[in-house]
Amino acid sequence: MKVLKIDHLGIAVHSIEEAKKLFQDTLGLKFEGSETVAEQKVTTAFFPVGDSEVELLESTAPDGPIAKYLEKRGEGIQHIAFRVENIEEALAELKEKGIRLIDEKPRLGAGGAKIAFLHPKSTHGVLIEISERED
């Protein structure tokens, strides 16, 4: 498996519009737009930072994974995403190495990326996303 870079940091927020004030207005990051991923019950907003991005995550439903995260932990970093060269090979290798996978097969994420999540119980309490996308 070849990890290419940190793709993005996912930050769970109650309101993208409120959080945008910090990332865009205060820190001066460029807002790249938002996208709703209905399957995951989430709206995302991306702010590029060098070769990586900050992704804000706002739940679109009270039973969505981000809503549950916010209920348990409040706002903050929800996951770290690593860009990999080949997600299918990465998942096979990780499974072979005993890592518990949330996603056995990649699914479609924001921006057309192929994504999969690793279970935090196998990754020292950190929700890790691996992603593959065309640049």
A tleap script that builds the chain and sets N, CA, C and O, in Angstrom:
source leaprc.protein.ff14SB
mol = sequence {
  NMET LYS VAL LEU LYS ILE ASP HIE LEU GLY
  ILE ALA VAL HIE SER ILE GLU GLU ALA LYS
  LYS LEU PHE GLN ASP THR LEU GLY LEU LYS
  PHE GLU GLY SER GLU THR VAL ALA GLU GLN
  LYS VAL THR THR ALA PHE PHE PRO VAL GLY
  ASP SER GLU VAL GLU LEU LEU GLU SER THR
  ALA PRO ASP GLY PRO ILE ALA LYS TYR LEU
  GLU LYS ARG GLY GLU GLY ILE GLN HIE ILE
  ALA PHE ARG VAL GLU ASN ILE GLU GLU ALA
  LEU ALA GLU LEU LYS GLU LYS GLY ILE ARG
  LEU ILE ASP GLU LYS PRO ARG LEU GLY ALA
  GLY GLY ALA LYS ILE ALA PHE LEU HIE PRO
  LYS SER THR HIE GLY VAL LEU ILE GLU ILE
  SER GLU ARG GLU CASP
}
set mol.1.N position { 0.855 -1.179 0.000 }
set mol.1.CA position { 0.000 0.000 0.000 }
set mol.1.C position { 0.891 1.230 0.000 }
set mol.1.O position { 1.871 1.311 0.741 }
set mol.2.N position { 0.536 2.173 -0.836 }
set mol.2.CA position { 1.306 3.411 -0.888 }
set mol.2.C position { 0.409 4.579 -0.473 }
set mol.2.O position { -0.552 4.915 -1.164 }
set mol.3.N position { 0.741 5.191 0.671 }
set mol.3.CA position { 0.050 6.393 1.126 }
set mol.3.C position { 0.748 7.575 0.463 }
set mol.3.O position { 1.961 7.741 0.586 }
set mol.4.N position { -0.031 8.393 -0.240 }
set mol.4.CA position { 0.539 9.511 -0.979 }
set mol.4.C position { 0.638 10.790 -0.158 }
set mol.4.O position { 1.594 11.553 -0.293 }
set mol.5.N position { -0.369 11.020 0.703 }
set mol.5.CA position { -0.377 12.245 1.507 }
set mol.5.C position { -1.574 12.219 2.439 }
set mol.5.O position { -2.436 11.346 2.336 }
set mol.6.N position { -1.620 13.185 3.352 }
set mol.6.CA position { -2.850 13.423 4.098 }
set mol.6.C position { -3.779 14.125 3.115 }
set mol.6.O position { -3.485 15.221 2.637 }
set mol.7.N position { -4.892 13.485 2.824 }
set mol.7.CA position { -5.845 14.047 1.875 }
set mol.7.C position { -6.631 15.178 2.517 }
set mol.7.O position { -6.730 16.274 1.964 }
set mol.8.N position { -7.195 14.897 3.703 }
set mol.8.CA position { -7.944 15.930 4.396 }
set mol.8.C position { -8.169 15.554 5.853 }
set mol.8.O position { -8.029 14.398 6.251 }
set mol.9.N position { -8.524 16.569 6.635 }
set mol.9.CA position { -8.962 16.383 8.012 }
set mol.9.C position { -10.451 16.669 8.036 }
set mol.9.O position { -10.886 17.735 7.601 }
set mol.10.N position { -11.237 15.728 8.540 }
set mol.10.CA position { -12.676 15.901 8.626 }
set mol.10.C position { -13.065 16.455 9.982 }
set mol.10.O position { -12.730 15.870 11.012 }
set mol.11.N position { -13.767 17.577 9.993 }
set mol.11.CA position { -14.169 18.236 11.232 }
set mol.11.C position { -15.692 18.283 11.303 }
set mol.11.O position { -16.344 18.877 10.445 }
set mol.12.N position { -16.244 17.658 12.321 }
set mol.12.CA position { -17.689 17.660 12.529 }
set mol.12.C position { -18.104 18.999 13.132 }
set mol.12.O position { -17.525 19.455 14.118 }
set mol.13.N position { -19.116 19.623 12.524 }
set mol.13.CA position { -19.621 20.912 13.009 }
set mol.13.C position { -21.149 20.883 13.025 }
set mol.13.O position { -21.786 20.134 12.284 }
set mol.14.N position { -21.710 21.716 13.889 }
set mol.14.CA position { -23.169 21.846 13.918 }
set mol.14.C position { -23.662 22.613 12.690 }
set mol.14.O position { -24.734 22.323 12.158 }
set mol.15.N position { -22.873 23.593 12.244 }
set mol.15.CA position { -23.287 24.445 11.130 }
set mol.15.C position { -22.079 24.820 10.269 }
set mol.15.O position { -21.136 25.454 10.742 }
set mol.16.N position { -22.127 24.421 9.009 }
set mol.16.CA position { -21.054 24.812 8.088 }
set mol.16.C position { -21.009 26.327 7.962 }
set mol.16.O position { -19.928 26.914 7.941 }
set mol.17.N position { -22.167 26.964 7.879 }
set mol.17.CA position { -22.199 28.428 7.731 }
set mol.17.C position { -21.498 29.122 8.899 }
set mol.17.O position { -20.758 30.084 8.695 }
set mol.18.N position { -21.726 28.642 10.112 }
set mol.18.CA position { -21.054 29.231 11.283 }
set mol.18.C position { -19.556 28.933 11.255 }
set mol.18.O position { -18.746 29.824 11.509 }
set mol.19.N position { -19.182 27.703 10.953 }
set mol.19.CA position { -17.769 27.312 10.940 }
set mol.19.C position { -17.003 28.011 9.822 }
set mol.19.O position { -15.808 28.275 9.957 }
set mol.20.N position { -17.686 28.309 8.724 }
set mol.20.CA position { -17.054 29.027 7.610 }
set mol.20.C position { -16.485 30.362 8.057 }
set mol.20.O position { -15.486 30.831 7.512 }
set mol.21.N position { -17.118 30.975 9.047 }
set mol.21.CA position { -16.645 32.263 9.537 }
set mol.21.C position { -15.206 32.150 10.041 }
set mol.21.O position { -14.397 33.051 9.822 }
set mol.22.N position { -14.893 31.055 10.708 }
set mol.22.CA position { -13.523 30.853 11.191 }
set mol.22.C position { -12.582 30.530 10.034 }
set mol.22.O position { -11.562 31.195 9.854 }
set mol.23.N position { -12.923 29.518 9.261 }
set mol.23.CA position { -11.983 29.019 8.250 }
set mol.23.C position { -11.810 29.971 7.073 }
set mol.23.O position { -10.703 30.117 6.556 }
set mol.24.N position { -12.878 30.613 6.648 }
set mol.24.CA position { -12.800 31.522 5.505 }
set mol.24.C position { -12.493 32.943 5.944 }
set mol.24.O position { -11.520 33.539 5.483 }
set mol.25.N position { -13.307 33.486 6.825 }
set mol.25.CA position { -13.181 34.893 7.188 }
set mol.25.C position { -11.990 35.169 8.099 }
set mol.25.O position { -11.262 36.139 7.887 }
set mol.26.N position { -11.785 34.326 9.112 }
set mol.26.CA position { -10.713 34.576 10.077 }
set mol.26.C position { -9.367 34.037 9.593 }
set mol.26.O position { -8.363 34.749 9.625 }
set mol.27.N position { -9.347 32.774 9.144 }
set mol.27.CA position { -8.078 32.170 8.715 }
set mol.27.C position { -7.736 32.465 7.262 }
set mol.27.O position { -6.598 32.268 6.836 }
set mol.28.N position { -8.718 32.938 6.498 }
set mol.28.CA position { -8.457 33.317 5.107 }
set mol.28.C position { -8.357 32.155 4.136 }
set mol.28.O position { -7.794 32.308 3.052 }
set mol.29.N position { -8.894 30.991 4.504 }
set mol.29.CA position { -8.860 29.855 3.593 }
set mol.29.C position { -9.934 30.020 2.524 }
set mol.29.O position { -10.995 30.590 2.778 }
set mol.30.N position { -9.649 29.518 1.331 }
set mol.30.CA position { -10.580 29.635 0.215 }
set mol.30.C position { -11.639 28.540 0.302 }
set mol.30.O position { -11.312 27.355 0.371 }
set mol.31.N position { -12.888 28.937 0.299 }
set mol.31.CA position { -14.006 27.997 0.322 }
set mol.31.C position { -14.183 27.436 -1.085 }
set mol.31.O position { -14.422 28.185 -2.033 }
set mol.32.N position { -14.063 26.110 -1.217 }
set mol.32.CA position { -14.160 25.464 -2.524 }
set mol.32.C position { -15.572 25.037 -2.875 }
set mol.32.O position { -15.817 24.581 -3.992 }
set mol.33.N position { -16.500 25.173 -1.949 }
set mol.33.CA position { -17.878 24.771 -2.211 }
set mol.33.C position { -18.308 23.656 -1.285 }
set mol.33.O position { -17.505 23.081 -0.550 }
set mol.34.N position { -19.604 23.363 -1.340 }
set mol.34.CA position { -20.144 22.303 -0.496 }
set mol.34.C position { -20.853 21.277 -1.355 }
set mol.34.O position { -21.188 21.532 -2.512 }
set mol.35.N position { -21.074 20.116 -0.769 }
set mol.35.CA position { -21.713 19.006 -1.474 }
set mol.35.C position { -22.440 18.154 -0.444 }
set mol.35.O position { -21.913 17.890 0.637 }
set mol.36.N position { -23.636 17.730 -0.779 }
set mol.36.CA position { -24.375 16.823 0.090 }
set mol.36.C position { -24.209 15.407 -0.432 }
set mol.36.O position { -24.416 15.135 -1.615 }
set mol.37.N position { -23.830 14.506 0.474 }
set mol.37.CA position { -23.707 13.079 0.150 }
set mol.37.C position { -24.865 12.400 0.869 }
set mol.37.O position { -24.766 12.047 2.043 }
set mol.38.N position { -25.967 12.226 0.140 }
set mol.38.CA position { -27.214 11.735 0.737 }
set mol.38.C position { -27.037 10.385 1.419 }
set mol.38.O position { -27.592 10.157 2.494 }
set mol.39.N position { -26.272 9.492 0.806 }
set mol.39.CA position { -26.056 8.153 1.366 }
set mol.39.C position { -25.456 8.212 2.762 }
set mol.39.O position { -25.753 7.366 3.605 }
set mol.40.N position { -24.612 9.211 3.010 }
set mol.40.CA position { -23.951 9.342 4.302 }
set mol.40.C position { -24.634 10.364 5.218 }
set mol.40.O position { -24.162 10.617 6.326 }
set mol.41.N position { -25.746 10.950 4.754 }
set mol.41.CA position { -26.521 11.920 5.533 }
set mol.41.C position { -25.646 13.073 6.017 }
set mol.41.O position { -25.660 13.436 7.194 }
set mol.42.N position { -24.879 13.644 5.072 }
set mol.42.CA position { -23.928 14.685 5.438 }
set mol.42.C position { -23.785 15.702 4.308 }
set mol.42.O position { -23.886 15.372 3.126 }
set mol.43.N position { -23.546 16.945 4.710 }
set mol.43.CA position { -23.121 17.975 3.774 }
set mol.43.C position { -21.678 18.295 4.128 }
set mol.43.O position { -21.328 18.447 5.298 }
set mol.44.N position { -20.848 18.395 3.095 }
set mol.44.CA position { -19.434 18.662 3.299 }
set mol.44.C position { -19.061 20.011 2.679 }
set mol.44.O position { -19.700 20.470 1.733 }
set mol.45.N position { -18.041 20.621 3.214 }
set mol.45.CA position { -17.486 21.851 2.656 }
set mol.45.C position { -15.969 21.736 2.723 }
set mol.45.O position { -15.417 21.335 3.748 }
set mol.46.N position { -15.297 22.087 1.633 }
set mol.46.CA position { -13.848 21.910 1.561 }
set mol.46.C position { -13.105 23.242 1.479 }
set mol.46.O position { -13.525 24.184 0.807 }
set mol.47.N position { -11.970 23.272 2.204 }
set mol.47.CA position { -11.075 24.417 2.227 }
set mol.47.C position { -9.656 23.903 1.973 }
set mol.47.O position { -9.059 23.316 2.875 }
set mol.48.N position { -9.098 24.104 0.778 }
set mol.48.CA position { -7.732 23.645 0.498 }
set mol.48.C position { -6.699 24.345 1.373 }
set mol.48.O position { -6.793 25.539 1.657 }
set mol.49.N position { -5.713 23.558 1.788 }
set mol.49.CA position { -4.566 24.069 2.545 }
set mol.49.C position { -3.347 23.344 1.983 }
set mol.49.O position { -3.104 22.186 2.322 }
set mol.50.N position { -2.580 24.016 1.127 }
set mol.50.CA position { -1.453 23.355 0.480 }
set mol.50.C position { -1.956 22.177 -0.346 }
set mol.50.O position { -2.872 22.328 -1.154 }
set mol.51.N position { -1.358 21.002 -0.143 }
set mol.51.CA position { -1.751 19.799 -0.875 }
set mol.51.C position { -2.874 19.030 -0.192 }
set mol.51.O position { -3.296 17.986 -0.687 }
set mol.52.N position { -3.359 19.527 0.927 }
set mol.52.CA position { -4.416 18.851 1.683 }
set mol.52.C position { -5.632 19.770 1.784 }
set mol.52.O position { -5.647 20.866 1.225 }
set mol.53.N position { -6.645 19.305 2.505 }
set mol.53.CA position { -7.844 20.104 2.680 }
set mol.53.C position { -8.389 19.941 4.085 }
set mol.53.O position { -8.111 18.955 4.767 }
set mol.54.N position { -9.165 20.920 4.504 }
set mol.54.CA position { -9.994 20.811 5.693 }
set mol.54.C position { -11.397 20.546 5.163 }
set mol.54.O position { -11.882 21.267 4.291 }
set mol.55.N position { -12.051 19.508 5.692 }
set mol.55.CA position { -13.419 19.176 5.302 }
set mol.55.C position { -14.326 19.389 6.504 }
set mol.55.O position { -14.147 18.755 7.543 }
set mol.56.N position { -15.299 20.279 6.362 }
set mol.56.CA position { -16.299 20.460 7.398 }
set mol.56.C position { -17.448 19.509 7.101 }
set mol.56.O position { -17.839 19.342 5.946 }
set mol.57.N position { -17.987 18.887 8.143 }
set mol.57.CA position { -19.053 17.894 8.005 }
set mol.57.C position { -20.247 18.309 8.848 }
set mol.57.O position { -20.136 18.440 10.067 }
set mol.58.N position { -21.382 18.515 8.204 }
set mol.58.CA position { -22.623 18.873 8.889 }
set mol.58.C position { -23.667 17.805 8.581 }
set mol.58.O position { -23.889 17.476 7.415 }
set mol.59.N position { -24.299 17.268 9.599 }
set mol.59.CA position { -25.296 16.227 9.405 }
set mol.59.C position { -26.540 16.780 8.727 }
set mol.59.O position { -26.942 17.918 8.969 }
set mol.60.N position { -27.144 15.955 7.872 }
set mol.60.CA position { -28.401 16.344 7.237 }
set mol.60.C position { -29.589 15.626 7.874 }
set mol.60.O position { -30.734 15.844 7.478 }
set mol.61.N position { -29.317 14.769 8.862 }
set mol.61.CA position { -30.383 14.014 9.527 }
set mol.61.C position { -29.992 13.741 10.972 }
set mol.61.O position { -28.812 13.551 11.266 }
set mol.62.N position { -30.972 13.719 11.883 }
set mol.62.CA position { -30.654 13.485 13.296 }
set mol.62.C position { -30.096 12.095 13.587 }
set mol.62.O position { -29.499 11.880 14.642 }
set mol.63.N position { -30.283 11.144 12.660 }
set mol.63.CA position { -29.747 9.796 12.869 }
set mol.63.C position { -28.489 9.527 12.039 }
set mol.63.O position { -28.031 8.387 11.965 }
set mol.64.N position { -27.935 10.557 11.422 }
set mol.64.CA position { -26.727 10.395 10.615 }
set mol.64.C position { -25.493 10.205 11.477 }
set mol.64.O position { -25.502 10.553 12.658 }
set mol.65.N position { -24.423 9.652 10.896 }
set mol.65.CA position { -23.197 9.413 11.672 }
set mol.65.C position { -22.576 10.682 12.262 }
set mol.65.O position { -22.010 10.641 13.354 }
set mol.66.N position { -22.677 11.799 11.553 }
set mol.66.CA position { -22.106 13.043 12.086 }
set mol.66.C position { -22.964 13.554 13.240 }
set mol.66.O position { -22.428 14.055 14.229 }
set mol.67.N position { -24.278 13.434 13.129 }
set mol.67.CA position { -25.160 13.839 14.237 }
set mol.67.C position { -24.846 13.023 15.483 }
set mol.67.O position { -24.799 13.560 16.589 }
set mol.68.N position { -24.631 11.725 15.299 }
set mol.68.CA position { -24.305 10.859 16.440 }
set mol.68.C position { -22.956 11.240 17.035 }
set mol.68.O position { -22.795 11.263 18.255 }
set mol.69.N position { -21.990 11.541 16.173 }
set mol.69.CA position { -20.668 11.959 16.641 }
set mol.69.C position { -20.787 13.239 17.469 }
set mol.69.O position { -20.236 13.327 18.566 }
set mol.70.N position { -21.507 14.227 16.942 }
set mol.70.CA position { -21.671 15.499 17.644 }
set mol.70.C position { -22.365 15.317 18.987 }
set mol.70.O position { -22.025 15.983 19.964 }
set mol.71.N position { -23.329 14.421 19.031 }
set mol.71.CA position { -24.051 14.153 20.272 }
set mol.71.C position { -23.125 13.577 21.341 }
set mol.71.O position { -23.217 13.939 22.513 }
set mol.72.N position { -22.233 12.678 20.927 }
set mol.72.CA position { -21.307 12.027 21.864 }
set mol.72.C position { -20.121 12.903 22.230 }
set mol.72.O position { -19.736 12.973 23.398 }
set mol.73.N position { -19.531 13.578 21.231 }
set mol.73.CA position { -18.239 14.230 21.442 }
set mol.73.C position { -18.226 15.735 21.225 }
set mol.73.O position { -17.283 16.415 21.630 }
set mol.74.N position { -19.268 16.259 20.589 }
set mol.74.CA position { -19.258 17.681 20.264 }
set mol.74.C position { -18.440 17.947 19.010 }
set mol.74.O position { -17.933 17.025 18.371 }
set mol.75.N position { -18.322 19.219 18.674 }
set mol.75.CA position { -17.593 19.585 17.466 }
set mol.75.C position { -16.103 19.265 17.603 }
set mol.75.O position { -15.542 19.310 18.698 }
set mol.76.N position { -15.484 18.945 16.481 }
set mol.76.CA position { -14.044 18.690 16.480 }
set mol.76.C position { -13.637 17.733 15.375 }
set mol.76.O position { -14.447 17.335 14.538 }
set mol.77.N position { -12.361 17.373 15.392 }
set mol.77.CA position { -11.842 16.467 14.361 }
set mol.77.C position { -12.535 15.120 14.490 }
set mol.77.O position { -12.514 14.486 15.545 }
set mol.78.N position { -13.152 14.699 13.386 }
set mol.78.CA position { -13.909 13.450 13.357 }
set mol.78.C position { -13.105 12.344 12.689 }
set mol.78.O position { -13.200 11.184 13.088 }
set mol.79.N position { -12.310 12.691 11.671 }
set mol.79.CA position { -11.486 11.677 11.005 }
set mol.79.C position { -10.294 12.326 10.305 }
set mol.79.O position { -10.257 13.534 10.071 }
set mol.80.N position { -9.328 11.475 9.984 }
set mol.80.CA position { -8.198 11.875 9.156 }
set mol.80.C position { -8.217 10.975 7.926 }
set mol.80.O position { -8.398 9.762 8.029 }
set mol.81.N position { -8.029 11.587 6.769 }
set mol.81.CA position { -8.073 10.825 5.516 }
set mol.81.C position { -6.700 10.816 4.864 }
set mol.81.O position { -6.042 11.848 4.734 }
set mol.82.N position { -6.292 9.629 4.461 }
set mol.82.CA position { -5.035 9.454 3.749 }
set mol.82.C position { -5.339 9.102 2.299 }
set mol.82.O position { -6.159 8.224 2.031 }
set mol.83.N position { -4.691 9.777 1.375 }
set mol.83.CA position { -4.829 9.446 -0.047 }
set mol.83.C position { -3.915 8.269 -0.338 }
set mol.83.O position { -2.737 8.282 0.018 }
set mol.84.N position { -4.464 7.255 -0.986 }
set mol.84.CA position { -3.689 6.077 -1.366 }
set mol.84.C position { -3.689 5.944 -2.881 }
set mol.84.O position { -4.549 6.483 -3.577 }
set mol.85.N position { -2.708 5.218 -3.360 }
set mol.85.CA position { -2.554 5.032 -4.798 }
set mol.85.C position { -3.652 4.130 -5.365 }
set mol.85.O position { -4.211 4.414 -6.425 }
set mol.86.N position { -3.956 3.035 -4.649 }
set mol.86.CA position { -4.949 2.075 -5.126 }
set mol.86.C position { -5.761 1.605 -3.911 }
set mol.86.O position { -5.260 0.845 -3.083 }
set mol.87.N position { -7.002 2.057 -3.812 }
set mol.87.CA position { -7.794 1.789 -2.612 }
set mol.87.C position { -8.155 0.311 -2.461 }
set mol.87.O position { -8.184 -0.205 -1.344 }
set mol.88.N position { -8.426 -0.364 -3.558 }
set mol.88.CA position { -8.760 -1.786 -3.462 }
set mol.88.C position { -7.580 -2.591 -2.905 }
set mol.88.O position { -7.757 -3.440 -2.032 }
set mol.89.N position { -6.382 -2.318 -3.417 }
set mol.89.CA position { -5.181 -2.993 -2.913 }
set mol.89.C position { -4.933 -2.624 -1.454 }
set mol.89.O position { -4.556 -3.479 -0.652 }
set mol.90.N position { -5.142 -1.357 -1.107 }
set mol.90.CA position { -4.927 -0.912 0.273 }
set mol.90.C position { -5.869 -1.641 1.228 }
set mol.90.O position { -5.443 -2.093 2.291 }
set mol.91.N position { -7.149 -1.761 0.857 }
set mol.91.CA position { -8.109 -2.457 1.714 }
set mol.91.C position { -7.736 -3.922 1.893 }
set mol.91.O position { -7.824 -4.455 2.999 }
set mol.92.N position { -7.323 -4.570 0.821 }
set mol.92.CA position { -6.920 -5.976 0.909 }
set mol.92.C position { -5.714 -6.138 1.831 }
set mol.92.O position { -5.674 -7.054 2.652 }
set mol.93.N position { -4.738 -5.254 1.695 }
set mol.93.CA position { -3.540 -5.313 2.531 }
set mol.93.C position { -3.864 -5.045 3.999 }
set mol.93.O position { -3.370 -5.742 4.885 }
set mol.94.N position { -4.685 -4.047 4.250 }
set mol.94.CA position { -5.045 -3.717 5.626 }
set mol.94.C position { -5.809 -4.865 6.284 }
set mol.94.O position { -5.560 -5.197 7.443 }
set mol.95.N position { -6.728 -5.460 5.551 }
set mol.95.CA position { -7.487 -6.597 6.078 }
set mol.95.C position { -6.554 -7.761 6.389 }
set mol.95.O position { -6.680 -8.413 7.426 }
set mol.96.N position { -5.621 -8.011 5.483 }
set mol.96.CA position { -4.633 -9.085 5.679 }
set mol.96.C position { -3.781 -8.833 6.924 }
set mol.96.O position { -3.347 -9.774 7.588 }
set mol.97.N position { -3.547 -7.563 7.233 }
set mol.97.CA position { -2.734 -7.195 8.401 }
set mol.97.C position { -3.554 -7.136 9.684 }
set mol.97.O position { -3.039 -6.770 10.741 }
set mol.98.N position { -4.854 -7.503 9.588 }
set mol.98.CA position { -5.679 -7.585 10.786 }
set mol.98.C position { -6.401 -6.309 11.165 }
set mol.98.O position { -6.946 -6.213 12.264 }
set mol.99.N position { -6.416 -5.339 10.287 }
set mol.99.CA position { -7.136 -4.095 10.567 }
set mol.99.C position { -8.620 -4.327 10.317 }
set mol.99.O position { -9.009 -4.864 9.280 }
set mol.100.N position { -9.438 -3.919 11.270 }
set mol.100.CA position { -10.887 -4.039 11.129 }
set mol.100.C position { -11.393 -2.934 10.201 }
set mol.100.O position { -11.136 -1.751 10.425 }
set mol.101.N position { -12.108 -3.336 9.168 }
set mol.101.CA position { -12.605 -2.393 8.174 }
set mol.101.C position { -14.079 -2.089 8.416 }
set mol.101.O position { -14.872 -2.996 8.672 }
set mol.102.N position { -14.437 -0.831 8.335 }
set mol.102.CA position { -15.852 -0.465 8.333 }
set mol.102.C position { -16.407 -0.732 6.940 }
set mol.102.O position { -17.519 -1.236 6.786 }
set mol.103.N position { -15.617 -0.389 5.933 }
set mol.103.CA position { -15.997 -0.611 4.534 }
set mol.103.C position { -15.089 -1.672 3.924 }
set mol.103.O position { -13.885 -1.463 3.777 }
set mol.104.N position { -15.678 -2.810 3.570 }
set mol.104.CA position { -14.914 -3.877 2.914 }
set mol.104.C position { -14.591 -3.493 1.470 }
set mol.104.O position { -13.580 -3.921 0.912 }
set mol.105.N position { -15.475 -2.671 0.869 }
set mol.105.CA position { -15.294 -2.213 -0.508 }
set mol.105.C position { -15.430 -0.693 -0.513 }
set mol.105.O position { -16.161 -0.134 0.306 }
set mol.106.N position { -14.738 -0.024 -1.422 }
set mol.106.CA position { -14.842 1.438 -1.491 }
set mol.106.C position { -16.258 1.878 -1.841 }
set mol.106.O position { -17.006 1.176 -2.522 }
set mol.107.N position { -16.597 3.065 -1.348 }
set mol.107.CA position { -17.865 3.696 -1.718 }
set mol.107.C position { -17.565 5.082 -2.246 }
set mol.107.O position { -16.440 5.569 -2.141 }
set mol.108.N position { -18.577 5.714 -2.813 }
set mol.108.CA position { -18.393 7.030 -3.396 }
set mol.108.C position { -18.513 8.093 -2.318 }
set mol.108.O position { -19.488 8.124 -1.568 }
set mol.109.N position { -17.515 8.963 -2.248 }
set mol.109.CA position { -17.524 10.055 -1.289 }
set mol.109.C position { -17.635 11.394 -1.996 }
set mol.109.O position { -17.858 11.453 -3.205 }
set mol.110.N position { -17.481 12.453 -1.243 }
set mol.110.CA position { -17.557 13.809 -1.791 }
set mol.110.C position { -16.496 14.005 -2.866 }
set mol.110.O position { -15.404 13.443 -2.790 }
set mol.111.N position { -16.829 14.794 -3.851 }
set mol.111.CA position { -15.881 15.103 -4.913 }
set mol.111.C position { -15.572 13.948 -5.835 }
set mol.111.O position { -14.608 14.005 -6.600 }
set mol.112.N position { -16.381 12.890 -5.776 }
set mol.112.CA position { -16.170 11.739 -6.647 }
set mol.112.C position { -15.069 10.801 -6.191 }
set mol.112.O position { -14.681 9.899 -6.933 }
set mol.113.N position { -14.561 10.996 -4.989 }
set mol.113.CA position { -13.488 10.126 -4.479 }
set mol.113.C position { -14.031 8.754 -4.125 }
set mol.113.O position { -15.185 8.616 -3.719 }
set mol.114.N position { -13.188 7.739 -4.282 }
set mol.114.CA position { -13.492 6.416 -3.741 }
set mol.114.C position { -12.949 6.424 -2.317 }
set mol.114.O position { -11.783 6.749 -2.092 }
set mol.115.N position { -13.803 6.064 -1.354 }
set mol.115.CA position { -13.390 6.134 0.046 }
set mol.115.C position { -13.741 4.846 0.786 }
set mol.115.O position { -14.596 4.073 0.353 }
set mol.116.N position { -13.064 4.637 1.906 }
set mol.116.CA position { -13.374 3.538 2.818 }
set mol.116.C position { -12.842 3.933 4.196 }
set mol.116.O position { -11.839 4.635 4.320 }
set mol.117.N position { -13.546 3.459 5.227 }
set mol.117.CA position { -13.154 3.783 6.590 }
set mol.117.C position { -12.623 2.565 7.322 }
set mol.117.O position { -13.082 1.442 7.110 }
set mol.118.N position { -11.644 2.807 8.190 }
set mol.118.CA position { -11.068 1.787 9.057 }
set mol.118.C position { -11.658 1.984 10.450 }
set mol.118.O position { -11.859 3.115 10.891 }
set mol.119.N position { -11.929 0.894 11.130 }
set mol.119.CA position { -12.579 0.988 12.439 }
set mol.119.C position { -11.616 1.540 13.490 }
set mol.119.O position { -10.477 1.083 13.586 }
set mol.120.N position { -12.067 2.526 14.284 }
set mol.120.CA position { -11.191 3.119 15.310 }
set mol.120.C position { -10.671 2.123 16.345 }
set mol.120.O position { -9.631 2.364 16.959 }
set mol.121.N position { -11.373 1.014 16.548 }
set mol.121.CA position { -10.878 0.013 17.499 }
set mol.121.C position { -9.605 -0.660 17.006 }
set mol.121.O position { -8.885 -1.272 17.795 }
set mol.122.N position { -9.318 -0.554 15.712 }
set mol.122.CA position { -8.088 -1.117 15.148 }
set mol.122.C position { -7.018 -0.062 14.914 }
set mol.122.O position { -5.899 -0.390 14.520 }
set mol.123.N position { -7.354 1.205 15.152 }
set mol.123.CA position { -6.435 2.292 14.787 }
set mol.123.C position { -6.218 3.267 15.943 }
set mol.123.O position { -6.156 4.480 15.745 }
set mol.124.N position { -6.106 2.721 17.140 }
set mol.124.CA position { -5.803 3.516 18.334 }
set mol.124.C position { -6.808 4.639 18.573 }
set mol.124.O position { -6.442 5.730 19.009 }
set mol.125.N position { -8.085 4.357 18.281 }
set mol.125.CA position { -9.145 5.308 18.561 }
set mol.125.C position { -9.354 6.390 17.521 }
set mol.125.O position { -10.175 7.286 17.719 }
set mol.126.N position { -8.627 6.324 16.415 }
set mol.126.CA position { -8.741 7.332 15.362 }
set mol.126.C position { -9.545 6.753 14.196 }
set mol.126.O position { -9.209 5.688 13.677 }
set mol.127.N position { -10.602 7.452 13.785 }
set mol.127.CA position { -11.330 7.051 12.591 }
set mol.127.C position { -10.484 7.468 11.395 }
set mol.127.O position { -10.250 8.654 11.166 }
set mol.128.N position { -10.029 6.477 10.637 }
set mol.128.CA position { -9.180 6.747 9.469 }
set mol.128.C position { -9.969 6.433 8.209 }
set mol.128.O position { -10.603 5.386 8.082 }
set mol.129.N position { -9.905 7.378 7.286 }
set mol.129.CA position { -10.482 7.195 5.956 }
set mol.129.C position { -9.322 7.045 4.990 }
set mol.129.O position { -8.321 7.753 5.094 }
set mol.130.N position { -9.460 6.124 4.052 }
set mol.130.CA position { -8.505 6.087 2.957 }
set mol.130.C position { -9.285 6.500 1.717 }
set mol.130.O position { -10.465 6.177 1.579 }
set mol.131.N position { -8.626 7.206 0.830 }
set mol.131.CA position { -9.316 7.692 -0.363 }
set mol.131.C position { -8.410 7.595 -1.585 }
set mol.131.O position { -7.183 7.665 -1.507 }
set mol.132.N position { -9.079 7.433 -2.699 }
set mol.132.CA position { -8.393 7.448 -3.986 }
set mol.132.C position { -9.172 8.401 -4.873 }
set mol.132.O position { -10.395 8.307 -4.978 }
set mol.133.N position { -8.461 9.313 -5.507 }
set mol.133.CA position { -9.130 10.237 -6.420 }
set mol.133.C position { -8.174 10.645 -7.518 }
set mol.133.O position { -6.953 10.595 -7.370 }
set mol.134.N position { -8.766 11.045 -8.612 }
set mol.134.CA position { -7.978 11.567 -9.719 }
set mol.134.C position { -7.638 13.012 -9.403 }
set mol.134.O position { -8.495 13.758 -8.928 }
set mol.135.N position { -6.418 13.413 -9.655 }
set mol.135.CA position { -6.037 14.819 -9.421 }
set mol.135.C position { -6.372 15.671 -10.613 }
set mol.135.O position { -6.124 16.876 -10.599 }
savepdb mol mol.pdb
quit
